[in-house]
């Protein structure tokens, strides 16, 4: 890369260069601005659109890749936060204001997947990940009940901030990890043998082995947020080289080698909240940050959000 070329990339380790992580667009593209706090982008290849949340405005927006047009996808969206797709391409949403996880069916109706654990209301579901067995895993911090800005002020009925699993057959909600100050983003490794979870208040990313019965190991620290003052981890995504890309809030987008080394970052002019891979080749990184939706086309390719073997739905985009 030409040393004089303006670039949003910063290299901390030569693996960021040799992995071609810097061989992309020379600048971020602003796709939309005008949110109060943008989060939860997800790319829908069948529609060639990105859907994301504008939490304080209680709405979900959509950006069309073909036209660049932005429209309201849903208003009164339950102060939605994280979004992902299930194995059938249906939208799974964490509605932190409504304190539930929902699924938008193909006909537009909304199905409640989880709103309680052991009879007690959830705190405010934040982010979700779908495993290839159809199970849905989600984080449940107290962000949405701590004030009226991004939800509704309330007392926690559970008394802790945890990660849960929704069984794909019975629909039961099971607690799988309770070792967090505020669990936030979560993602499975490409082989689904490990689960990575960011703890925003704890300033760490924890990694757990996933057992055959769906339970987790005790976990260990994968990375610590020790860069710029105020940097905190939010959501996480893998590329097909096994590198973990992390929304690091006040420190842009971090890139970690599989061994946990911070090898580089993407500078973003606003406080980053979430990231998601998309585009026809899944090499376009979409970034939500404070008021805006950004993107950068890269030379690396993201893994699919619903795990290996999702071919039938992917073919809809071709």
C-alpha positions as CSV (number, residue, x, y, z in Angstrom):
1,X,0.0,0.0,0.0
2,X,1.3,3.4,-0.9
3,X,2.5,5.2,2.3
4,X,1.0,8.4,1.1
5,X,-2.4,6.9,0.4
6,X,-5.0,8.1,3.0
7,X,-6.2,5.0,4.9
8,X,-8.5,4.2,7.9
9,X,-6.2,1.3,8.8
10,X,-3.6,1.2,11.5
11,X,-1.2,-1.8,11.8
12,X,0.1,-3.0,15.1
13,X,1.5,-6.3,13.9
14,X,2.8,-7.4,10.4
15,X,0.1,-10.1,10.3
16,X,-2.4,-7.3,9.6
17,X,-0.5,-6.5,6.4
18,X,0.3,-10.1,5.3
19,X,-3.3,-11.1,5.9
20,X,-4.3,-8.4,3.4
21,X,-6.5,-6.7,6.0
22,X,-5.4,-3.3,4.8
23,X,-6.1,-4.0,1.1
24,X,-9.5,-2.5,0.9
25,X,-11.2,0.9,0.4
26,X,-9.0,3.9,1.2
27,X,-11.8,5.5,3.2
28,X,-15.0,4.7,5.0
29,X,-18.2,5.3,3.1
30,X,-21.0,7.1,5.0
31,X,-24.3,5.4,4.0
32,X,-26.6,7.2,6.3
33,X,-26.5,9.7,9.2
34,X,-29.3,10.9,11.4
35,X,-29.7,8.3,14.2
36,X,-29.5,9.0,17.9
37,X,-27.6,5.7,18.6
38,X,-27.2,3.2,15.8
39,X,-26.7,-0.5,16.6
40,X,-27.4,-4.1,15.3
41,X,-26.7,-4.1,11.6
42,X,-27.4,-7.3,9.7
43,X,-27.2,-7.9,5.9
44,X,-30.0,-9.6,4.1
45,X,-28.6,-11.0,0.9
46,X,-32.0,-11.9,-0.5
47,X,-33.1,-8.3,-0.3
48,X,-29.6,-6.8,-0.8
49,X,-30.3,-4.6,2.3
50,X,-28.9,-3.8,5.7
51,X,-31.3,-3.5,8.6
52,X,-30.2,-1.8,11.8
53,X,-31.6,-0.3,15.0
54,X,-31.8,3.3,16.0
55,X,-32.5,2.5,19.7
56,X,-33.5,5.9,21.4
57,X,-35.7,6.7,18.4
58,X,-37.4,3.3,18.8
59,X,-37.1,2.4,15.1
60,X,-35.4,0.0,12.7
61,X,-34.0,1.3,9.5
62,X,-33.1,-0.3,6.2
63,X,-30.5,0.7,3.6
64,X,-30.9,-0.6,0.0
65,X,-27.6,-1.7,-1.6
66,X,-28.9,-1.3,-5.2
67,X,-30.3,2.3,-4.8
68,X,-28.7,3.6,-1.6
69,X,-32.2,4.6,-0.3
70,X,-32.9,4.5,3.4
71,X,-36.4,3.9,4.8
72,X,-38.0,3.0,8.1
73,X,-38.3,-0.8,8.4
74,X,-40.2,-0.8,11.7
75,X,-41.3,2.0,14.1
76,X,-42.2,1.2,17.7
77,X,-39.6,-1.5,17.5
78,X,-39.4,-2.3,21.2
79,X,-36.1,-0.2,21.4
80,X,-34.5,-3.0,19.3
81,X,-30.8,-3.6,19.7
82,X,-28.9,-6.5,18.0
83,X,-30.2,-8.3,14.9
84,X,-29.2,-11.5,13.2
85,X,-30.7,-14.1,10.8
86,X,-31.8,-17.7,11.6
87,X,-31.2,-20.7,9.4
88,X,-34.2,-19.9,7.3
89,X,-33.2,-16.2,6.7
90,X,-35.7,-14.9,9.2
91,X,-34.8,-11.8,11.2
92,X,-34.0,-12.4,14.9
93,X,-34.2,-9.2,17.0
94,X,-33.2,-8.4,20.6
95,X,-35.9,-6.0,21.7
96,X,-34.4,-4.5,24.8
97,X,-37.3,-2.2,25.5
98,X,-39.8,-5.0,25.3
99,X,-37.3,-7.3,27.2
100,X,-37.6,-10.1,24.7
101,X,-36.1,-11.9,21.7
102,X,-38.3,-12.1,18.6
103,X,-38.4,-13.5,15.1
104,X,-39.9,-11.8,12.1
105,X,-41.6,-14.4,10.0
106,X,-41.5,-14.3,6.2
107,X,-45.0,-12.9,6.1
108,X,-44.0,-10.0,8.5
109,X,-45.6,-11.3,11.6
110,X,-43.5,-11.3,14.8
111,X,-43.0,-14.4,17.0
112,X,-41.8,-14.1,20.6
113,X,-38.9,-16.6,21.2
114,X,-38.0,-15.6,24.7
115,X,-39.1,-13.1,27.3
116,X,-38.6,-15.0,30.6
117,X,-36.2,-17.3,32.4
118,X,-37.6,-19.4,35.1
119,X,-40.7,-17.2,35.2
120,X,-38.9,-14.0,35.6
121,X,-38.7,-11.3,32.9
122,X,-35.4,-10.9,31.1
123,X,-33.4,-7.7,31.7
124,X,-33.0,-6.3,28.1
125,X,-31.7,-8.7,25.5
126,X,-28.8,-7.1,23.6
127,X,-27.3,-9.4,20.9
128,X,-27.9,-12.9,19.5
129,X,-26.1,-15.6,17.6
130,X,-27.5,-18.6,15.8
131,X,-25.8,-21.9,15.8
132,X,-26.1,-24.4,12.9
133,X,-28.3,-26.7,15.1
134,X,-30.9,-23.9,15.1
135,X,-30.3,-22.8,18.7
136,X,-30.3,-19.1,19.4
137,X,-27.9,-17.7,22.0
138,X,-28.3,-14.2,23.4
139,X,-26.9,-11.8,25.9
140,X,-29.0,-10.1,28.5
141,X,-27.4,-7.1,30.2
142,X,-29.3,-4.4,32.1
143,X,-28.7,-1.5,29.6
144,X,-32.3,-1.2,28.6
145,X,-33.7,-1.1,32.1
146,X,-31.1,1.3,33.5
147,X,-32.8,4.4,32.1
148,X,-35.6,5.5,29.8
149,X,-33.2,6.5,27.0
150,X,-32.9,3.1,25.3
151,X,-35.8,1.3,27.0
152,X,-37.8,1.6,30.2
153,X,-36.3,2.1,33.6
154,X,-37.0,-1.0,35.8
155,X,-35.6,-3.3,38.4
156,X,-34.1,-6.5,37.3
157,X,-36.2,-9.5,38.2
158,X,-33.3,-11.9,37.7
159,X,-30.6,-9.9,39.6
160,X,-27.7,-10.7,37.2
161,X,-26.6,-10.2,33.6
162,X,-26.3,-13.5,31.8
163,X,-26.1,-15.4,28.5
164,X,-28.9,-17.7,27.5
165,X,-29.6,-20.4,24.9
166,X,-33.0,-21.0,23.3
167,X,-33.5,-24.7,22.4
168,X,-34.5,-25.1,18.7
169,X,-36.9,-27.9,19.5
170,X,-38.6,-27.2,22.9
171,X,-38.1,-23.4,22.9
172,X,-36.9,-23.6,26.5
173,X,-34.6,-20.8,27.7
174,X,-31.5,-22.1,29.5
175,X,-28.8,-20.1,31.3
176,X,-25.4,-20.9,29.9
177,X,-23.1,-18.3,31.4
178,X,-23.4,-16.0,34.4
179,X,-19.9,-14.6,34.9
180,X,-20.3,-11.2,33.4
181,X,-20.7,-7.6,34.5
182,X,-22.5,-6.7,31.3
183,X,-22.4,-9.4,28.5
184,X,-22.8,-7.7,25.1
185,X,-21.7,-9.1,21.7
186,X,-21.4,-12.8,21.1
187,X,-20.2,-14.9,18.2
188,X,-19.3,-18.5,17.5
189,X,-16.0,-19.5,16.1
190,X,-16.2,-20.6,12.5
191,X,-16.1,-24.3,13.6
192,X,-18.7,-23.5,16.3
193,X,-16.5,-25.2,18.9
194,X,-16.1,-21.9,20.9
195,X,-18.3,-19.0,21.9
196,X,-16.8,-15.5,22.2
197,X,-18.6,-13.0,24.4
198,X,-17.7,-9.4,25.1
199,X,-18.2,-8.0,28.6
200,X,-18.5,-4.3,28.1
201,X,-18.2,-3.2,31.8
202,X,-15.6,-5.9,32.5
203,X,-13.5,-4.6,29.6
204,X,-12.7,-8.1,28.3
205,X,-13.7,-10.7,25.7
206,X,-14.2,-14.1,27.2
207,X,-14.1,-17.4,25.2
208,X,-15.8,-20.6,26.1
209,X,-15.6,-24.2,24.8
210,X,-19.1,-25.4,23.6
211,X,-19.8,-28.9,24.8
212,X,-21.9,-31.4,22.8
213,X,-24.8,-31.0,25.2
214,X,-24.9,-27.2,24.5
215,X,-23.3,-26.2,27.8
216,X,-20.2,-24.1,28.1
217,X,-16.8,-24.5,29.8
218,X,-15.9,-22.0,32.5
219,X,-14.2,-19.8,29.9
220,X,-11.1,-17.6,29.9
221,X,-10.1,-14.1,28.8
222,X,-9.3,-13.8,25.1
223,X,-8.6,-10.1,25.0
224,X,-8.7,-6.9,27.1
225,X,-9.7,-3.4,26.1
226,X,-6.5,-1.7,26.9
227,X,-6.1,0.7,24.0
228,X,-7.4,4.2,24.1
229,X,-9.0,5.6,27.2
230,X,-12.7,4.8,27.1
231,X,-12.4,1.9,24.7
232,X,-15.0,-0.8,25.5
233,X,-15.9,-4.0,23.6
234,X,-19.3,-4.3,21.9
235,X,-20.2,-6.9,19.2
236,X,-17.8,-9.3,17.4
237,X,-17.5,-11.0,14.0
238,X,-15.1,-13.5,12.4
239,X,-13.5,-13.4,8.9
240,X,-12.7,-16.6,7.0
241,X,-9.0,-16.3,8.1
242,X,-10.0,-16.9,11.7
243,X,-9.4,-13.3,12.7
244,X,-11.8,-11.7,15.2
245,X,-13.1,-8.2,14.4
246,X,-14.5,-6.3,17.3
247,X,-16.5,-3.1,17.7
248,X,-14.2,-1.4,20.3
249,X,-16.4,1.7,20.7
250,X,-14.1,4.6,21.5
251,X,-11.2,2.9,19.6
252,X,-12.7,2.0,16.3
253,X,-12.8,-1.6,15.0
254,X,-10.1,-3.9,16.4
255,X,-8.7,-7.0,14.6
256,X,-7.3,-9.9,16.6
257,X,-5.2,-12.8,15.4
258,X,-6.5,-16.2,16.4
259,X,-3.9,-16.3,19.2
260,X,-5.5,-13.2,20.7
261,X,-2.9,-10.6,19.5
262,X,-4.3,-7.2,18.5
263,X,-2.8,-6.8,15.0
264,X,-4.7,-3.8,13.7
265,X,-7.6,-1.5,13.7
266,X,-9.9,0.6,11.5
267,X,-10.4,4.2,12.6
268,X,-14.0,5.4,12.7
269,X,-14.8,9.1,13.2
270,X,-17.7,8.3,15.7
271,X,-18.0,5.9,18.6
272,X,-18.4,2.4,17.1
273,X,-21.3,0.2,18.3
274,X,-21.6,-2.8,16.0
275,X,-20.2,-4.4,12.9
276,X,-21.6,-6.9,10.3
277,X,-20.3,-8.5,7.1
278,X,-22.3,-8.3,4.0
279,X,-22.4,-7.6,0.3
280,X,-22.5,-10.1,-2.5
281,X,-19.1,-11.4,-1.6
282,X,-19.4,-10.9,2.2
283,X,-16.4,-8.7,2.0
284,X,-18.1,-5.4,2.9
285,X,-17.9,-4.5,6.5
286,X,-20.9,-2.5,7.7
287,X,-20.3,-0.4,10.8
288,X,-22.8,1.4,13.0
289,X,-21.4,4.3,15.1
290,X,-23.4,6.8,17.1
291,X,-25.5,8.6,14.5
292,X,-24.4,6.8,11.3
293,X,-24.1,3.7,9.2
294,X,-20.7,3.2,7.4
295,X,-19.2,0.6,5.2
296,X,-15.8,-0.4,3.9
297,X,-15.2,-3.0,1.1
298,X,-12.2,-5.1,2.1
299,X,-9.9,-7.8,0.7
300,X,-10.9,-10.2,3.5
301,X,-14.2,-12.1,3.7
302,X,-16.5,-12.5,6.7
303,X,-18.0,-15.7,7.8
304,X,-21.7,-16.3,7.5
305,X,-23.8,-15.3,10.6
306,X,-25.7,-18.5,10.8
307,X,-22.8,-20.9,10.8
308,X,-21.6,-23.5,8.3
309,X,-23.9,-25.3,5.9
310,X,-26.3,-22.4,5.2
311,X,-26.2,-22.9,1.5
312,X,-29.9,-23.0,0.5
313,X,-30.6,-19.5,1.9
314,X,-27.3,-18.0,0.6
315,X,-28.2,-19.1,-2.9
316,X,-31.2,-16.7,-2.8
317,X,-28.7,-13.8,-3.2
318,X,-27.2,-15.2,-6.5
